[in-house]
Amino acid sequence: MSDDNGKPHGETMKVLLAFLGKRQQEMTHLLGEFVRCESPSADREAVNRFGQIVASQWRKRGARVRVVRQARRGSHVRAEIVARGIRPSGQILILGHLDTVHPAGTLAKFPYRLSGGRAWGPGTFDMKAGLVLALFAADALQAAGLRPHRRLVFLWTSDEEIGSAASRRLIEQEARRSECVLVLEPPLGRDGRLKTERHGVGDAELIVTGRAAHAGVDPQRGVNAVHELALQIARLLAWDNPRRGIRVQATVVSGGTASNVIPASARAEIDIRYARVGDAPKILRMLRGLRPILPGARIQVRGAISRPPMVRTAASSKLFQQAQSLMREIGLPLGEASTGGGSDGSFAAALGVPTLDGLGAVGDGAHTLREHVVIRTLAQRAALLAGLLASL
């Protein structure tokens, strides 16, 4: 299965897939255990409970585990594996997250279940199945006698879904030490395309202050904050430029107190996506340059960029080609894609570290009550990860 240096040869992917195919039931069982431990981002204790379960699984596999505690968010989990008898030449960072967008109690209306060849439940696709793949990829490497020459560092963070403020520094520290970064976020589409490009992500808040008045008796004395907000949102729509990779969208809007009162306040949350590094400061300058349209209205704008774009490079393309070659060995196609969604992989890519994203489980319905993964592909994706870890 490997040469004298422990590197895989042509039959290795078939051996890995055969081993993992026999573990499918174990994979779905562990996925169920993970999903049933709800871990919404803002619930520190819930994320910590799940992190303890994940850490325990890595300890069973002989990994050196460190729990990185946080004051306000859940703890991150770092698991390190070095093959016996190997002096590692650098490291590979495998990146993912423990938290989900689903609030506590979602399981009551959307329980984990296996149906129609799919595993359903909150967080299955984004991204608890990815955490399962990593564990079974490690099992497959050991069973096949493969000894990666690099240190394998698995970093599972606690706050990816809410911007990674508590984990970004740690991600960047580990990425700088790494030869490459493999991200177990979900792939794109039913064909499981890997992600070699991602848009950057920003967010803004637009706060409008007007003046209240009776809507029927003396509306002229009021300044309608909702109207001002609507006019400002119309301005933002003009900035939307999908051809350039810029999306500026109002996503959460509120204002007013009663139907017969001119509203004195209104606010909107703005989602920003951009494909080019240089567009971020331009968008922020435009946001901060907004001025009121209605006489007497006042506006306040807060905004920041939370994630840089992940730009496709020659090095990331080479990583993708390696993954594509491994899948070809087991007769499966593998494509690549660009996406507007952000991930922690963008932090590594922005540092110039070769990064390959979308290596998680194939499925659909992220962040919804239709979330699921396709069971028959779990072994394939775990074999792909194991093959990459053995060959890079």
Order of alpha helices (4+ residues) and beta strands (2+ residues): alpha-alpha-alpha-beta-beta-beta-alpha-beta-beta-alpha-beta-alpha-beta-beta-beta-beta-alpha-beta-beta-beta-alpha-beta-alpha-beta-alpha-beta-beta-beta-alpha
